Amino acid sequence: MGKKIHTLIIGAGQAGLAASEHLSNHKIDHLILERHRMVESWRTSRWDSLVANGPAWHDKFPTLEFTDVNQDSFVSKDRVVEYFEEFAKKIKAPIIENINVFEVIKDSKDNFLIQTSDEEYEAKNVIAATGAFQVPVIPKIIPNHSNLEQLHSKFYKKPEQLKKGAVLVVGSGSSGSQIAEELNKANKKVYFSIGPHDRPPRKYRGKDNVWWLGVLGKWEAKTPKPGTQHVTIAVSGYDGGKTIDFRKFAHSGITLLGMTKKYENGKLYFSNDLKINIENGDKNYLDLLNEADEYIKKNNLSFPEEPEARNIIFEHSCITKPLLELNIEELDITSVIWATGYKHDFSWMKVDVIGDDGKPIHQNGIAKTPGIYFLGLPWLSMRGSSFIWGVWKDAKYVVEHIANR
């Protein structure tokens, strides 16, 4: 018989730590099992210059502030790690590191048996808090190529690690945007493949976009708009925080391209969708400005005017006449960085709570099998679920359900 524990948390990232605080508040006996170190993804699965996407006053748990930093600044990944270490110490999180979970099965008593690399556990509840960034996804477009290095953004650290030569960055979300800009500033020739995206303003009329998303009710949205489930968001705190504008990228020397489509005989081919992708990003940007203006008017707020925010700079020729193919050798493209997201891996979950698509079956984190819970997934209960403050709120809901079982 395994070691008995009331609730077992799998994963010591932000989701697992949030759950631990709430469980402790309810005086519920629990353990956190972590296969590496606490918040390992923040330590080793991010590039060196990464900063948080939101300001310090926002990207945090409600019960612990960032200290010794400007609250409007975008803190470094190392500072984020320090923050979580401080939080874990504050709540006395019961973490066991360097332990692998091999499987979770249901026993005959409606408890769960958890097989690990250390010992077996028996728990009444299991919280899967392994997060959204589990298995990096690289589309099967370019076969192994002797002269071409391909890596996921998870494994990119800094420009110096890449071969000499040009770089193709694929993916127009926060990761791809920051990496492309960093490589360009490092005097690399950068080709940047851009798909559909939203691009909110970094700041408008004195308030950061995370503030606007809050007062406009967008963080609390329960489901994405139809057709936007997989649209990436081009926003970051890089270089002090600024609105991402792909036209400016083009004018700085980055060659913009549409979505990467296929590879044949040493050539890469791209969809002729660059202009429409950028224009749809503009629409998202302008729509949010309009909503913000309406909110200010409706609530009689005296926020500063910012008419220049609506100025769109002139098009670059790479947008009006986009390249639809690239010859890898002729252009000396030696590296491809795929900022193309992640997929789930719940292969260790042997309880009937995972769908045929590999995604958990749950309602606001509560699985259909009593005693199984999920945290840290995008859109778990709302748009903000995968953010630090959002996962804390979801964890509170899940733990209250556990406390009342």
Secondary structure in CASP SS format (residue, H / E / C, confidence):
PFRMAT SS
TARGET T0000
AUTHOR 0000-0000-0000
METHOD secondary structure of the structure
MODEL  1
M C 1.00
G C 1.00
K E 1.00
K E 1.00
I E 1.00
H E 1.00
T E 1.00
L E 1.00
I E 1.00
I E 1.00
G C 1.00
A C 1.00
G C 1.00
Q H 1.00
A H 1.00
G H 1.00
L H 1.00
A H 1.00
A H 1.00
S H 1.00
E H 1.00
H H 1.00
L H 1.00
S H 1.00
N H 1.00
H C 1.00
K C 1.00
I C 1.00
D C 1.00
H E 1.00
L E 1.00
I E 1.00
L E 1.00
E C 1.00
R C 1.00
H C 1.00
R C 1.00
M C 1.00
V C 1.00
E H 1.00
S H 1.00
W H 1.00
R H 1.00
T H 1.00
S C 1.00
R C 1.00
W C 1.00
D C 1.00
S C 1.00
L C 1.00
V E 1.00
A C 1.00
N C 1.00
G C 1.00
P C 1.00
A C 1.00
W C 1.00
H C 1.00
D C 1.00
K C 1.00
F C 1.00
P C 1.00
T C 1.00
L C 1.00
E C 1.00
F C 1.00
T C 1.00
D C 1.00
V C 1.00
N C 1.00
Q C 1.00
D C 1.00
S C 1.00
F C 1.00
V C 1.00
S E 1.00
K H 1.00
D H 1.00
R H 1.00
V H 1.00
V H 1.00
E H 1.00
Y H 1.00
F H 1.00
E H 1.00
E H 1.00
F H 1.00
A H 1.00
K H 1.00
K H 1.00
I H 1.00
K C 1.00
A C 1.00
P C 1.00
I E 1.00
I E 1.00
E C 1.00
N C 1.00
I C 1.00
N C 1.00
V E 1.00
F E 1.00
E E 1.00
V E 1.00
I E 1.00
K E 1.00
D C 1.00
S C 1.00
K C 1.00
D C 1.00
N C 1.00
F E 1.00
L E 1.00
I E 1.00
Q E 1.00
T E 1.00
S C 1.00
D C 1.00
E C 1.00
E E 1.00
Y E 1.00
E E 1.00
A E 1.00
K E 1.00
N E 1.00
V E 1.00
I E 1.00
A E 1.00
A C 1.00
T C 1.00
G C 1.00
A C 1.00
F C 1.00
Q C 1.00
V E 1.00
P E 1.00
V C 1.00
I C 1.00
P C 1.00
K C 1.00
I C 1.00
I C 1.00
P C 1.00
N C 1.00
H E 1.00
S C 1.00
N C 1.00
L E 1.00
E E 1.00
Q E 1.00
L E 1.00
H E 1.00
S H 1.00
K H 1.00
F H 1.00
Y C 1.00
K C 1.00
K C 1.00
P H 1.00
E H 1.00
Q H 1.00
L C 1.00
K C 1.00
K C 1.00
G C 1.00
A E 1.00
V E 1.00
L E 1.00
V E 1.00
V E 1.00
G C 1.00
S C 1.00
G C 1.00
S H 1.00
S H 1.00
G H 1.00
S H 1.00
Q H 1.00
I H 1.00
A H 1.00
E H 1.00
E H 1.00
L H 1.00
N H 1.00
K H 1.00
A C 1.00
N C 1.00
K C 1.00
K C 1.00
V E 1.00
Y E 1.00
F E 1.00
S E 1.00
I C 1.00
G C 1.00
P C 1.00
H E 1.00
D E 1.00
R C 1.00
P C 1.00
P C 1.00
R C 1.00
K E 1.00
Y E 1.00
R C 1.00
G C 1.00
K E 1.00
D E 1.00
N H 1.00
V H 1.00
W H 1.00
W H 1.00
L H 1.00
G H 1.00
V H 1.00
L C 1.00
G C 1.00
K C 1.00
W C 1.00
E C 1.00
A C 1.00
K C 1.00
T C 1.00
P C 1.00
K C 1.00
P C 1.00
G C 1.00
T C 1.00
Q C 1.00
H C 1.00
V C 1.00
T E 1.00
I E 1.00
A C 1.00
V C 1.00
S C 1.00
G C 1.00
Y H 1.00
D H 1.00
G H 1.00
G C 1.00
K C 1.00
T C 1.00
I C 1.00
D C 1.00
F H 1.00
R H 1.00
K H 1.00
F H 1.00
A H 1.00
H H 1.00
S C 1.00
G C 1.00
I C 1.00
T E 1.00
L E 1.00
L E 1.00
G C 1.00
M C 1.00
T E 1.00
K E 1.00
K E 1.00
Y E 1.00
E E 1.00
N C 1.00
G C 1.00
K E 1.00
L E 1.00
Y E 1.00
F E 1.00
S C 1.00
N C 1.00
D C 1.00
L H 1.00
K H 1.00
I H 1.00
N H 1.00
I H 1.00
E H 1.00
N H 1.00
G H 1.00
D H 1.00
K H 1.00
N H 1.00
Y H 1.00
L H 1.00
D H 1.00
L H 1.00
L H 1.00
N H 1.00
E H 1.00
A H 1.00
D H 1.00
E H 1.00
Y H 1.00
I H 1.00
K H 1.00
K H 1.00
N C 1.00
N C 1.00
L C 1.00
S C 1.00
F C 1.00
P C 1.00
E C 1.00
E C 1.00
P H 1.00
E H 1.00
A H 1.00
R H 1.00
N C 1.00
I C 1.00
I C 1.00
F C 1.00
E C 1.00
H C 1.00
S H 1.00
C H 1.00
I H 1.00
T H 1.00
K C 1.00
P C 1.00
L C 1.00
L C 1.00
E E 1.00
L E 1.00
N E 1.00
I C 1.00
E C 1.00
E C 1.00
L C 1.00
D C 1.00
I E 1.00
T E 1.00
S E 1.00
V E 1.00
I E 1.00
W E 1.00
A C 1.00
T C 1.00
G C 1.00
Y E 1.00
K E 1.00
H C 1.00
D C 1.00
F C 1.00
S C 1.00
W C 1.00
M E 1.00
K C 1.00
V C 1.00
D C 1.00
V C 1.00
I E 1.00
G C 1.00
D C 1.00
D C 1.00
G C 1.00
K C 1.00
P E 1.00
I C 1.00
H E 1.00
Q E 1.00
N C 1.00
G C 1.00
I E 1.00
A E 1.00
K C 1.00
T C 1.00
P C 1.00
G C 1.00
I E 1.00
Y E 1.00
F E 1.00
L C 1.00
G C 1.00
L C 1.00
P C 1.00
W C 1.00
L C 1.00
S C 1.00
M C 1.00
R H 1.00
G H 1.00
S H 1.00
S H 1.00
F C 1.00
I H 1.00
W H 1.00
G H 1.00
V H 1.00
W H 1.00
K H 1.00
D H 1.00
A H 1.00
K H 1.00
Y H 1.00
V H 1.00
V H 1.00
E H 1.00
H H 1.00
I H 1.00
A H 1.00
N C 1.00
R C 1.00
END
